[in-house]
Amino acid sequence: MRAAARSLRIDVPPLDRAGISQLASTVIGRELAGRLAEDLHRASGGNPGHTLRALATLIEDGQIQRA
């Protein structure tokens, strides 16, 4: 007998600029420059997943470094 797949959808509102800045600071281990936080917020639309992917790309490309 095959069990039915279950999933739970949780709708989360977009993060504001301060939330994106805090998320990014947690990932890189230091305070994020205000301009970069602004750019990340604008580019991601406040979506934490998009922000994390953008940060990963910036780190991989050597444009920012973790503390």
Sequence and secondary structure as in RCSB ss.txt:
>XXXX:A:sequence
MRAAARSLRIDVPPLDRAGISQLASTVIGRELAGRLAEDLHRASGGNPGHTLRALATLIEDGQIQRA
>XXXX:A:secstr
                HHHHHHHHHHHHTS   HHHHHHHHHHHTT HHHHHHHHHHHHHTTSS   
